[in-house]
């Protein structure tokens, strides 16, 4: 029998992980390595940076763990965070590695947007510029000119990890777009725009379609095994949820909550509210309206209350819909790409406390409900921007493990909600591309059918949805009030 397992290297926001995925969709964790992130002295307090040497060692430890598991591996697929970037010298060495939470280039990004925002958004489909490569290069030139002069290539973090294994420098199309290095409509390098932003076009490495075999493992026990560039984790998550056709949408409910709908052509919002990206499925694009912090907010409230996930889930499930009128605001009502600034939020409770006496379960449930309200608001925005209805909705990611949360999402949105067979939807999607690339499955459609067969669908309860309509209207009013407070 040929090997039927893909080793997925997932460079997520919280950790670098290895997972094995079988052709039928069974996912198993192999190993995990915490990110070696530090705050560089010249980029404090907002800068974040990786220890590149330690990342390389961690990557090979993950591969060694996969070898030790004695699973026969058909391919290694790389996916992960979208805005992570590595700056490479002429010999392929990493001069600087920047994670997706690195905000050191805020001033440079604002300077770019003050002059070029319209063009940047029209070409790349993304704003603000502070997280994209041209702003980070501008920061390097201003603060580390000697290092900046040695940069030969800028490479998405995920594709850099693949380069460490294969020795071949290639960039996946979806990650190129996410980092402001490619035209979202054509896939070409926008040489004119990059030149105006101070980035030479020859710094962009050769581009390949997502799902391309970029080479093979160069040495070790997996030497000769094909390596697949699977691209952006959120787009891979869509595949893992079965969202591959126009009109299908998915919620990658992890640390944050990208809400994305698949389109058959790029859709650019005239009001610059949403993001436009390239899907990892050929001939498809995505329109995104991000619902903001989700898993991060849930972890925060659990830690604040000194609760483990199981106890927090039990308390939230026991609280009534509407959380006893406790209400949380975790960000803007809906995403606005051109105005993604720091704000204020909070959890409100009815007064006087002697009458309401909110309990832990109410506050916990208010966090889950706030996340669901944000999902609904961003879904509505996607339909407004795209001018088309969403035909189906799926959810995956770590928060999809919570049966309380998925039930709340179905009731708040009033839509049937397909819950992925595994929360590891990015790994599933990356494996789909690898199985097709290596010939295990004949097409993406065939591979998706195989891996999504175990998902279940939650249908909204009419009475709960009607009640949540009222709560949602109140939350929208409160969210707008908090946004006005942020402007004071």
C-alpha positions, 0 to 999 in steps of 0.5 A: 500500500502507498503511504496515505499520511501527510505530515502537516507543519502548521506555523500558527499564532500560538505555536509551531506544530506537526500533525499527521492527516490520513487520506480519510481525514483522521488527524493526530497531533505529533508534536508542538514547539512554543514560538521563541519570540522576544521583544527586540530592544530597538523595537520595544514595546510593540515589536516582536521577533523570532529567534531564527536559529531556534526555529530551525532547531524546533522544526527539525525536532518536529520532523524527528518526532514524526519519524519516531512515530513510524508512520509512513509519510507521503508528503510534508505540507506547510501552512500557517500564519499569514503575516509572518515574514523572514528576511533572507540574505543571498545565501538563504540565511535568515537575517530577521524573522517577524511574526504576525503579531509584530507591530514594530512598523506602525509608524512606517505603515501609517506613512505608507497609508497616508499617501498610498492607501487607495492604491495599496488596497486596490492592488493587494486587497489589504489595509492597514499596511503596518503588517505588510512587507513594505512597512517592515522593510522601511522599518529595517532601513530606518533602524537596522540599515546594515541588515536591510542592505543584506536582504536579498529576498522577503519570504513568508514565514511558512514558505521560509520553513519549507525552504529550510527543509528543501533548500528551494526558495519559493513563495505560495501565492496566497501568502504572497497576497496576504503580505502585500507582495502580489496583485490580488487580481492577477497574481503578478508582482506589482513592481510599480507599486512596490517601487513606490513603497521602496521595495525592489521587485527582485526581492520577491521570490519565485511564486507558485500556486498553493498546493505545489510541490516545491521540492523534497526533504533534503536530508534525514530520514524523510529525505526525498519525501515531497514538500507541498506549499499549502499557503495561508492557514485561514484559506486552508481552514476553509478547505478543511471545512469544505468551503471551496465553492462560491457562496460558501463561508467559513469561520476559522474560530481560533486565536482570532476569528476570520470570517471568509466567503469564497468568491469566483472573482476578486471583490474590492470594497469601495469603503475599504472595510474588508480584505480580499485574498486568493483562495488556495483553491485554483480560480477562487478568491476569498472575501474576509471580514474578521470578527477579531479576538475569539480564542484569545478572549476566551483563554483570557477570561478563563485565566482571569477566573482561574478555570480550566476549559471544561469547567468554564464550558460547564458554567457558560452552558448552564447560564441562560441565553442573554447571559442574564443581561451581562454583555461583553464588547470585544472590538468593533461591531464589524471589521473596517480594514482602513481603520483597524486601531486600538480601542476599548471594550468591556463586560457590562452588567445590569445594576443595581448589583443587589438585584442582578447578582451576575455569576461567573457563568453569566460573564463567561457566556457573555464572552461567547455570545459577544464572539457570536454577535461579531460573527453575525455582524461580519457575515452581514457585512460580507453579504453587503460587500459582495452583493450576494447571499451566503449559501452555507456556513461552516466552523472549525478551529479550536473554539469549534470544540465548544458545543456551547459556543457552536450552538450559540453561533447557530442560534445567533446567526439564524443559519445552519452551521456545519461543524468540521469533523476536526477542529484542526481545519488548517491541517485538513486543508493543507493535507487535501492539497498535498493528497491532490499534489501527490496523486492520492486523490484525483481532485480537491473536490474528491479529497474534500468529500473524503475529509468532511464526511464526519462533520455535523450540522447544527440548525438554529432553534427558532425560539432561541434565534428570536430571542437573540435577535433582540440581544444582538440589536442591543449588542450592536448599540453597545458596540457602537457606543464603545467605539465612540468611547475609543475616539475620546 
